[in-house]
Every structure is written in C-alpha cells, then in structure tokens.
C-alpha cells in the first residue's frame, strides 16, 4: 500500500496527488509476480476513473474485486466476490501461491479482522498531509508486526516489509 509518512492513502476527497507514480510501478510488479490482485470496489472504481493505461496495464492480471453490493464490471479479467473469505477461496481455486491484497482501507480492515493478512508492505511516500483517508478503516483488530527489511527508491519512497506475528 502506498501511504504518506503519516499513514494516509488519500486526501479526504480521495485525491492521491501526493503519491509518486513509482507506487503504481511497484503495484504492477507485484501483480505480475502473483498474476492477480485483490481490490475493494472503491479502489477499483478509483483506478478506473484515472483513465489512460492504468487498467490496460492490468489486462493480463486477474483482478478480484470485493464488493458487498453485488456490483459487476464488464472487464473480462475482473471477478467480483462479497467477502475476504470468498476472495481467498477464489485464490485457492485458481492455484495461486499467495494472495496479493492491495486495498483500500475498508478491505484492508476486513482482511485484518478475518486474520487473513500475513505480510504488510508499505510504500511510505515523502509527504505529510494534514488530513486524509487512513490505511485501515476502523475495525476490531490488531496486527503485531515483525520487521523484515526496508528498501529505498530514488523517488524518496521507503518501502517497509513486515510479517504479521
């Protein structure tokens, strides 16, 4: 997940102008590695609204959208399900080795509450914004983490890798 130094994924209005495009390149790299990604409906719709080549760059990637309202999407590489557990069932049925969850906050929290997160990778962007949308929405969970490693990118992004204990 891409965040500001103080933990926001977007401004309150949903704008992500403080995030570097290098975050998208990282997401693409992971999505290609795992051949899929799991997004919440709002995240999918936000990326779709960006236009351009964003969704086109994911055309060979299986996108699993978790949406409680049964919304469907016309793209052939998109599968919609209603819960984190159903997303994991799809992942297992397709024989993927790992599930790649890429948010947003409500989905992150629902996976955390279900105990379905075993690793956290954060791209900390060199920005602090006064208010915004948190990495996780409110929920009933706690994740205790063990530091694995840190990577630094030329854009100033610090990528933190943690395992969930």
Rosetta blueprint (number, residue, H / E / L):
1 X L
2 X E
3 X E
4 X E
5 X L
6 X L
7 X L
8 X E
9 X E
10 X E
11 X L
12 X L
13 X L
14 X L
15 X L
16 X L
17 X L
18 X L
19 X L
20 X L
21 X L
22 X H
23 X H
24 X H
25 X H
26 X H
27 X H
28 X H
29 X H
30 X H
31 X H
32 X H
33 X H
34 X H
35 X L
36 X E
37 X E
38 X E
39 X E
40 X E
41 X H
42 X H
43 X H
44 X H
45 X H
46 X H
47 X H
48 X H
49 X H
50 X L
51 X L
52 X L
53 X L
54 X L
55 X L
56 X H
57 X H
58 X H
59 X L
60 X L
61 X L
62 X E
63 X E
64 X E
65 X E
66 X E
67 X L
68 X L
69 X L
70 X L
71 X L
72 X L
73 X L
74 X L
75 X L
76 X L
77 X L
78 X E
79 X E
80 X E
81 X E
82 X L
83 X L
84 X H
85 X H
86 X H
87 X H
88 X H
89 X H
90 X H
91 X H
92 X H
93 X H
94 X L
95 X L
96 X L
97 X L
98 X L
99 X L
100 X L
101 X E
102 X L
103 X L
104 X L
105 X H
106 X H
107 X H
108 X H
109 X H
110 X H
111 X H
112 X H
113 X H
114 X L
115 X L
116 X L
117 X L
118 X L
119 X E
120 X E
121 X E
122 X E
123 X E
124 X E
125 X E
126 X L
127 X L
128 X L
129 X L
130 X L
131 X L
132 X L
133 X E
134 X E
135 X L
136 X L
137 X L
138 X L
139 X L
140 X L
141 X L
142 X L
143 X L
144 X L
145 X E
146 X E
147 X E
148 X E
149 X E
150 X E
151 X E
152 X E
153 X L
154 X L
155 X L
156 X L
157 X L
158 X E
159 X E
160 X E
161 X E
162 X E
163 X E
164 X E
165 X L
